[in-house]
């Protein structure tokens, strides 16, 4: 079995090295049936980790056509803020390299297993590779994982067929030992656990078995349109009517993301009290989802693919011909939006 562990600038050391050592130990117990190699999307080079820039040599190029198993680690960086050294920014830069296209190829090969540790699943998700797939990541990134279209599962390890994902940074040991058991059997996995004096923890989640009994009830709050006119204070109806067309028009906006400034043209229209809109980024045009106006604030959801694939939540306000607000995906830092009416 040929295992490739992918490195990229800013990768987390433990995410990569823990599985590397597990697989090397498994190779010893199988009598040399495994080959484990550190690779990059660009080929052999020194790769600076996110831990004090410590460099680790990668000896080859990521090649899904010859690998049996590929491991993708997460990133190490600032967990707060949106600077260039933040985890989201590091993962975003990695997602814009050749790595995404190569991993897309890997995900389409049924006989190849992709394993991620910590933020590695988010890295793939940012490239649009995990839509509709069950996965886990670091607890800080679960909302962001869901915002990419993946199905976040709060488990230590999630087995979704040819995709196996691990949670926080220390899950690299757990997920690697689980993969050894799945691919090579429990005796080899137990031997590695005994060598490391470590026992894999956490139930492995699979989309099998009896479903959970639903206990949640969807409670719908009364909508504004069901309010009686009697509840309005004098003059309020006129004030709200004046706001109906506040957002209408074309807006030239710029969203400041951790990966740079992103120009977007917004087109907003109100008809019969209903707001519709669309956003144009380059040649891509997408419609607003569930736009809601509350006074001089407008919010909506939007699916974007650049600079990464995310479901964003927008909240903006307008004063005259100037628009300000934020665009946010889960727990990722909010990006500031500013714009002017054209």
Kinemage of the C-alpha trace (Angstrom):
@kinemage 1
@onewidth
@group {chain A} dominant
@subgroup {mainchain}
@vectorlist {calphas} color= white
{ca unk a 1} P 0.000 0.000 0.000
{ca unk a 2} L 1.405 3.349 -1.087
{ca unk a 3} L 0.545 6.246 1.246
{ca unk a 4} L 1.174 9.884 0.376
{ca unk a 5} L 1.017 12.550 3.097
{ca unk a 6} L 0.559 15.992 1.572
{ca unk a 7} L 2.490 18.988 2.887
{ca unk a 8} L 1.810 22.636 2.071
{ca unk a 9} L 3.197 25.909 3.367
{ca unk a 10} L 1.856 26.455 6.892
{ca unk a 11} L 0.787 22.845 7.495
{ca unk a 12} L 0.456 21.613 11.070
{ca unk a 13} L 3.326 19.374 12.095
{ca unk a 14} L 1.382 17.005 14.342
{ca unk a 15} L -1.370 16.584 11.750
{ca unk a 16} L 1.178 15.181 9.308
{ca unk a 17} L 3.847 13.554 11.477
{ca unk a 18} L 1.506 11.586 13.765
{ca unk a 19} L -0.037 9.640 10.843
{ca unk a 20} L 3.415 9.308 9.265
{ca unk a 21} L 4.754 7.565 12.361
{ca unk a 22} L 1.664 5.350 12.691
{ca unk a 23} L 1.951 4.157 9.096
{ca unk a 24} L 5.704 3.596 9.427
{ca unk a 25} L 5.060 1.446 12.495
{ca unk a 26} L 2.385 -0.475 10.600
{ca unk a 27} L 4.889 -1.021 7.808
{ca unk a 28} L 7.258 -2.615 10.318
{ca unk a 29} L 4.567 -5.026 11.529
{ca unk a 30} L 3.484 -5.987 8.006
{ca unk a 31} L 7.031 -6.811 6.972
{ca unk a 32} L 7.363 -3.918 4.559
{ca unk a 33} L 3.996 -3.942 2.775
{ca unk a 34} L 3.598 -0.170 3.118
{ca unk a 35} L 5.424 2.729 1.542
{ca unk a 36} L 4.943 6.109 3.204
{ca unk a 37} L 6.096 9.328 1.541
{ca unk a 38} L 5.796 13.051 2.259
{ca unk a 39} L 4.775 14.897 -0.918
{ca unk a 40} L 3.571 18.281 -2.157
{ca unk a 41} L 1.449 19.392 -5.100
{ca unk a 42} L 4.569 20.966 -6.629
{ca unk a 43} L 7.026 18.117 -6.128
{ca unk a 44} L 10.091 17.569 -3.949
{ca unk a 45} L 10.975 20.633 -1.866
{ca unk a 46} L 11.460 21.944 1.648
{ca unk a 47} L 8.098 22.876 3.154
{ca unk a 48} L 7.778 25.434 5.939
{ca unk a 49} L 5.354 24.270 8.604
{ca unk a 50} L 3.129 26.602 10.578
{ca unk a 51} L 5.112 25.904 13.767
{ca unk a 52} L 7.921 28.476 13.872
{ca unk a 53} L 8.472 27.908 10.154
{ca unk a 54} L 10.147 24.540 10.832
{ca unk a 55} L 10.983 23.049 7.443
{ca unk a 56} L 10.280 19.447 6.524
{ca unk a 57} L 11.564 17.916 3.271
{ca unk a 58} L 8.998 16.429 0.909
{ca unk a 59} L 10.530 13.850 -1.401
{ca unk a 60} L 7.965 13.607 -4.170
{ca unk a 61} L 4.900 14.943 -5.955
{ca unk a 62} L 1.303 14.195 -5.066
{ca unk a 63} L 0.040 11.678 -7.617
{ca unk a 64} L -3.455 10.221 -7.108
{ca unk a 65} L -2.947 7.813 -10.003
{ca unk a 66} L -0.397 5.755 -8.049
{ca unk a 67} L -1.413 6.344 -4.411
{ca unk a 68} L -3.658 4.006 -2.442
{ca unk a 69} L -4.200 6.451 0.404
{ca unk a 70} L -3.655 10.211 0.680
{ca unk a 71} L -3.490 12.118 3.966
{ca unk a 72} L -4.225 15.868 4.063
{ca unk a 73} L -3.265 17.715 7.273
{ca unk a 74} L -4.602 21.037 8.506
{ca unk a 75} L -2.798 24.304 9.098
{ca unk a 76} L -1.156 25.884 12.120
{ca unk a 77} L -1.533 29.607 12.659
{ca unk a 78} L -3.477 32.285 14.461
{ca unk a 79} L -6.981 31.135 15.412
{ca unk a 80} L -8.212 34.689 15.959
{ca unk a 81} L -8.322 37.501 13.429
{ca unk a 82} L -8.059 37.441 9.657
{ca unk a 83} L -4.388 38.208 9.072
{ca unk a 84} L -2.220 36.441 6.523
{ca unk a 85} L -0.924 34.097 9.252
{ca unk a 86} L -4.406 33.056 10.383
{ca unk a 87} L -5.521 29.467 9.859
{ca unk a 88} L -8.293 30.441 7.383
{ca unk a 89} L -5.828 32.454 5.300
{ca unk a 90} L -3.270 29.621 5.236
{ca unk a 91} L -5.920 27.075 4.218
{ca unk a 92} L -7.307 29.492 1.634
{ca unk a 93} L -3.898 29.955 0.007
{ca unk a 94} L -3.337 26.196 -0.064
{ca unk a 95} L -6.764 25.690 -1.656
{ca unk a 96} L -5.739 27.982 -4.521
{ca unk a 97} L -2.720 25.870 -5.472
{ca unk a 98} L -2.529 22.758 -7.648
{ca unk a 99} L -3.461 20.803 -4.532
{ca unk a 100} L -7.202 21.323 -5.062
{ca unk a 101} L -7.225 19.980 -8.625
{ca unk a 102} L -5.093 16.983 -7.654
{ca unk a 103} L -7.350 16.196 -4.692
{ca unk a 104} L -10.419 16.557 -6.902
{ca unk a 105} L -8.901 13.849 -9.080
{ca unk a 106} L -8.215 11.744 -5.985
{ca unk a 107} L -11.790 12.074 -4.708
{ca unk a 108} L -13.100 10.713 -8.011
{ca unk a 109} L -11.075 7.501 -7.752
{ca unk a 110} L -13.197 4.900 -6.000
{ca unk a 111} L -10.280 2.668 -5.029
{ca unk a 112} L -8.322 5.476 -3.328
{ca unk a 113} L -8.991 6.562 0.259
{ca unk a 114} L -8.587 10.199 1.281
{ca unk a 115} L -7.847 10.872 4.950
{ca unk a 116} L -7.849 14.303 6.570
{ca unk a 117} L -6.705 15.485 9.968
{ca unk a 118} L -8.077 18.561 11.748
{ca unk a 119} L -8.359 21.429 9.243
{ca unk a 120} L -7.448 19.182 6.321
{ca unk a 121} L -11.137 18.551 5.683
{ca unk a 122} L -11.772 22.296 5.633
{ca unk a 123} L -8.970 22.705 3.096
{ca unk a 124} L -10.712 20.249 0.771
{ca unk a 125} L -14.093 21.810 1.486
{ca unk a 126} L -12.860 25.285 0.553
{ca unk a 127} L -12.067 23.843 -2.867
{ca unk a 128} L -15.641 22.554 -3.200
{ca unk a 129} L -14.641 18.899 -2.796
{ca unk a 130} L -16.822 17.921 0.174
{ca unk a 131} L -20.285 19.102 -0.849
{ca unk a 132} L -22.825 16.658 0.543
{ca unk a 133} L -20.133 14.585 2.289
{ca unk a 134} L -20.142 13.776 6.006
{ca unk a 135} L -16.994 15.100 7.663
{ca unk a 136} L -15.457 16.534 10.819
{ca unk a 137} L -12.787 19.145 11.447
{ca unk a 138} L -11.416 21.066 14.406
{ca unk a 139} L -14.304 22.215 16.611
{ca unk a 140} L -13.457 25.845 15.791
{ca unk a 141} L -14.116 25.216 12.115
{ca unk a 142} L -17.314 23.155 12.211
{ca unk a 143} L -19.579 26.072 11.260
{ca unk a 144} L -17.250 27.007 8.427
{ca unk a 145} L -17.233 23.375 7.251
{ca unk a 146} L -21.016 23.446 7.081
{ca unk a 147} L -20.892 26.727 5.183
{ca unk a 148} L -19.025 24.980 2.355
{ca unk a 149} L -21.861 22.517 1.753
{ca unk a 150} L -20.332 19.621 3.685
{ca unk a 151} L -22.351 17.856 6.403
{ca unk a 152} L -20.488 18.447 9.685
{ca unk a 153} L -20.577 15.563 12.175
{ca unk a 154} L -19.346 16.166 15.734
{ca unk a 155} L -17.359 12.947 16.101
{ca unk a 156} L -13.713 12.097 16.688
{ca unk a 157} L -13.571 10.226 13.372
{ca unk a 158} L -16.068 10.218 10.495
{ca unk a 159} L -15.959 7.372 7.954
{ca unk a 160} L -17.736 8.388 4.751
{ca unk a 161} L -16.524 5.605 2.489
{ca unk a 162} L -13.499 6.753 0.506
{ca unk a 163} L -13.255 9.808 2.796
{ca unk a 164} L -12.149 9.444 6.423
{ca unk a 165} L -11.837 12.623 8.486
{ca unk a 166} L -10.445 13.296 11.953
{ca unk a 167} L -11.330 16.100 14.363
{ca unk a 168} L -8.829 18.197 16.321
{ca unk a 169} L -5.064 18.172 15.944
{ca unk a 170} L -4.445 15.149 18.193
{ca unk a 171} L -6.910 13.073 16.155
{ca unk a 172} L -4.078 12.327 13.734
{ca unk a 173} L -3.116 9.349 15.894
{ca unk a 174} L -6.710 8.158 16.200
{ca unk a 175} L -7.634 8.438 12.549
{ca unk a 176} L -4.370 6.841 11.358
{ca unk a 177} L -4.759 3.854 13.702
{ca unk a 178} L -8.379 3.496 12.598
{ca unk a 179} L -7.307 3.487 8.942
{ca unk a 180} L -4.674 0.852 9.735
{ca unk a 181} L -7.401 -1.295 11.295
{ca unk a 182} L -9.768 -0.700 8.367
{ca unk a 183} L -7.170 -1.401 5.686
{ca unk a 184} L -4.860 -3.931 7.343
{ca unk a 185} L -6.908 -5.457 10.139
{ca unk a 186} L -7.186 -5.223 13.948
{ca unk a 187} L -4.035 -7.217 14.745
{ca unk a 188} L -1.752 -4.733 13.015
{ca unk a 189} L -3.655 -1.812 14.538
{ca unk a 190} L -3.406 -3.335 18.014
{ca unk a 191} L 0.327 -3.890 17.593
{ca unk a 192} L 0.792 -0.203 16.708
{ca unk a 193} L -1.316 0.863 19.691
{ca unk a 194} L 0.770 -1.329 21.974
{ca unk a 195} L 4.009 0.078 20.569
{ca unk a 196} L 2.824 3.647 21.115
{ca unk a 197} L 1.151 2.853 24.458
{ca unk a 198} L -1.858 4.644 23.030
{ca unk a 199} L -5.472 3.550 22.649
{ca unk a 200} L -7.578 5.030 19.879
{ca unk a 201} L -10.497 6.939 21.341
{ca unk a 202} L -13.925 7.943 20.166
{ca unk a 203} L -16.657 6.096 18.298
{ca unk a 204} L -16.169 6.129 14.542
{ca unk a 205} L -19.260 7.741 12.997
{ca unk a 206} L -20.705 6.089 9.887
{ca unk a 207} L -23.940 6.793 8.085
{ca unk a 208} L -25.325 3.383 9.077
{ca unk a 209} L -27.631 1.862 11.644
{ca unk a 210} L -30.819 3.118 13.222
{ca unk a 211} L -31.474 6.856 12.910
{ca unk a 212} L -31.781 9.016 16.001
{ca unk a 213} L -35.307 9.705 17.172
{ca unk a 214} L -36.146 13.271 16.336
{ca unk a 215} L -36.714 15.382 19.409
{ca unk a 216} L -36.448 18.808 17.854
{ca unk a 217} L -39.533 20.727 16.811
{ca unk a 218} L -39.404 23.444 14.205
{ca unk a 219} L -41.025 26.445 15.797
{ca unk a 220} L -41.816 29.237 13.396
{ca unk a 221} L -41.976 32.734 14.784
{ca unk a 222} L -44.845 34.895 13.571
{ca unk a 223} L -43.799 36.770 10.459
{ca unk a 224} L -43.948 40.526 10.178
{ca unk a 225} L -46.657 40.298 7.542
{ca unk a 226} L -49.046 38.829 10.123
{ca unk a 227} L -48.847 41.893 12.337
{ca unk a 228} L -52.016 43.890 12.551
{ca unk a 229} L -51.905 47.544 11.605
{ca unk a 230} L -53.084 48.258 15.131
{ca unk a 231} L -49.636 47.267 16.449
{ca unk a 232} L -47.941 50.027 14.453
{ca unk a 233} L -47.272 53.321 16.137
{ca unk a 234} L -48.541 56.477 14.384
{ca unk a 235} L -46.497 57.241 11.283
{ca unk a 236} L -44.612 53.909 11.371
{ca unk a 237} L -46.283 52.548 8.247
{ca unk a 238} L -45.204 55.629 6.287
{ca unk a 239} L -41.647 55.340 7.608
{ca unk a 240} L -41.408 51.688 6.604
{ca unk a 241} L -42.839 52.426 3.172
{ca unk a 242} L -40.111 55.016 2.670
{ca unk a 243} L -37.511 52.312 3.352
{ca unk a 244} L -38.969 49.825 0.875
{ca unk a 245} L -36.759 51.013 -1.985
{ca unk a 246} L -33.754 52.048 0.092
{ca unk a 247} L -31.530 49.260 -1.299
{ca unk a 248} L -32.758 49.307 -4.896
{ca unk a 249} L -30.199 49.824 -7.632
{ca unk a 250} L -26.776 48.633 -8.694
{ca unk a 251} L -23.979 48.761 -6.163
{ca unk a 252} L -20.235 48.601 -6.717
{ca unk a 253} L -18.884 46.855 -3.623
{ca unk a 254} L -15.578 45.495 -2.394
{ca unk a 255} L -15.259 42.663 0.135
{ca unk a 256} L -11.973 42.649 2.066
{ca unk a 257} L -11.153 38.944 2.614
{ca unk a 258} L -8.041 37.423 4.218
{ca unk a 259} L -6.966 36.530 0.656
{ca unk a 260} L -7.350 40.045 -0.735
{ca unk a 261} L -10.026 42.443 -1.932
{ca unk a 262} L -12.894 40.992 -3.953
{ca unk a 263} L -14.939 43.367 -6.183
{ca unk a 264} L -18.624 42.441 -6.481
{ca unk a 265} L -21.511 44.181 -8.276
{ca unk a 266} L -24.831 43.889 -6.413
{ca unk a 267} L -28.158 44.415 -8.193
{ca unk a 268} L -31.153 44.829 -5.882
{ca unk a 269} L -34.810 45.353 -6.750
{ca unk a 270} L -38.015 45.642 -4.719
{ca unk a 271} L -41.357 44.634 -6.231
{ca unk a 272} L -44.647 44.297 -4.342
{ca unk a 273} L -42.767 44.481 -1.085
{ca unk a 274} L -40.435 41.582 -2.027
{ca unk a 275} L -36.684 42.145 -2.322
{ca unk a 276} L -34.653 40.213 -4.872
{ca unk a 277} L -31.026 40.574 -5.770
{ca unk a 278} L -28.017 39.065 -7.443
{ca unk a 279} L -24.278 39.383 -7.118
{ca unk a 280} L -21.840 39.453 -10.030
{ca unk a 281} L -18.219 38.519 -9.482
{ca unk a 282} L -16.392 38.455 -12.784
{ca unk a 283} L -18.476 36.258 -15.109
{ca unk a 284} L -20.240 34.512 -12.242
{ca unk a 285} L -23.739 35.686 -11.277
{ca unk a 286} L -25.639 34.228 -8.319
{ca unk a 287} L -29.003 35.146 -6.809
{ca unk a 288} L -29.605 36.220 -3.227
{ca unk a 289} L -31.052 33.526 -0.994
{ca unk a 290} L -33.704 34.466 1.594
{ca unk a 291} L -33.205 38.260 1.572
{ca unk a 292} L -34.752 39.962 4.611
{ca unk a 293} L -34.988 43.706 5.271
{ca unk a 294} L -35.324 45.033 8.800
{ca unk a 295} L -35.440 48.812 8.691
{ca unk a 296} L -32.272 50.028 7.005
{ca unk a 297} L -30.539 46.639 7.344
{ca unk a 298} L -30.627 43.950 4.654
{ca unk a 299} L -29.423 40.383 5.142
{ca unk a 300} L -29.212 37.433 2.773
{ca unk a 301} L -27.280 34.235 2.107
{ca unk a 302} L -25.073 33.771 -0.927
{ca unk a 303} L -23.170 30.903 -2.485
{ca unk a 304} L -19.736 32.000 -3.728
{ca unk a 305} L -16.939 30.065 -5.396
{ca unk a 306} L -14.195 32.704 -5.353
{ca unk a 307} L -11.738 33.035 -3.709
{ca unk a 308} L -13.081 29.790 -2.179
{ca unk a 309} L -16.368 27.886 -2.085
{ca unk a 310} L -18.496 29.123 0.806
{ca unk a 311} L -22.055 29.849 1.822
{ca unk a 312} L -21.824 33.430 3.057
{ca unk a 313} L -24.212 35.374 5.261
{ca unk a 314} L -24.376 39.064 4.304
{ca unk a 315} L -25.583 41.883 6.528
{ca unk a 316} L -25.485 45.408 5.131
{ca unk a 317} L -26.859 48.846 5.904
{ca unk a 318} L -27.337 51.849 3.637
{ca unk a 319} L -26.971 55.535 4.318
{ca unk a 320} L -27.728 57.539 1.220
{ca unk a 321} L -25.670 56.064 -1.602
{ca unk a 322} L -23.149 54.297 0.642
{ca unk a 323} L -23.386 50.651 1.696
{ca unk a 324} L -21.413 49.042 4.535
{ca unk a 325} L -21.615 45.639 6.155
{ca unk a 326} L -20.062 42.207 6.540
{ca unk a 327} L -19.917 38.838 4.826
{ca unk a 328} L -19.410 35.859 7.126
{ca unk a 329} L -19.111 32.074 6.862
{ca unk a 330} L -19.585 30.207 10.116
{ca unk a 331} L -16.866 30.984 12.635
{ca unk a 332} L -14.498 32.337 10.004
{ca unk a 333} L -13.645 35.999 10.601
{ca unk a 334} L -16.190 38.371 9.080
{ca unk a 335} L -15.056 40.175 5.924
{ca unk a 336} L -15.892 43.869 5.637
{ca unk a 337} L -18.012 45.063 2.729
{ca unk a 338} L -18.120 48.660 1.475
{ca unk a 339} L -19.780 50.014 -1.629
{ca unk a 340} L -21.466 52.855 -3.469
{ca unk a 341} L -24.601 53.080 -5.570
{ca unk a 342} L -23.888 53.308 -9.296
